[in-house]
Amino acid sequence: MADATTSVGELRDRVRQFVHARDWERFHAPRDLAMAISIEASELLERFLWRGSGSLAELSSEDRSAIAEELADVLIYGLSLANALEMDLSEAMLAKLKKDEAKYPPDRYRGRAR
């Protein structure tokens, strides 16, 4: 089990090693990886179908385990896409957060869903 200090770069390296050991790079075109993310995100969403709000209190340990696996699949394909595009995902995420912070200032959006 990874500890809380595992970096995004370390996770990217681990995913890269996994893919390389299986000679899957040739199957990991950006378009295919983007489709895989969408498919896995749908599988994640399916875990919440017909379950009320999906709040923590409503989820069994089995539900949480299945959700964790689906979320991991989404993130693994996301890291694979970052690898295929030679993209610094940490940099992209920080840039996006900075953009969103400017777009949604706390004094105007605190407690609002829109």
Summary of the structure (lengths in Angstrom):
residues: 114
radius of gyration: 16.9
end to end distance: 37.0
largest distance: 49.9
contacts: 243
relative contact order: 0.13
helix: 70%
strand: 0%
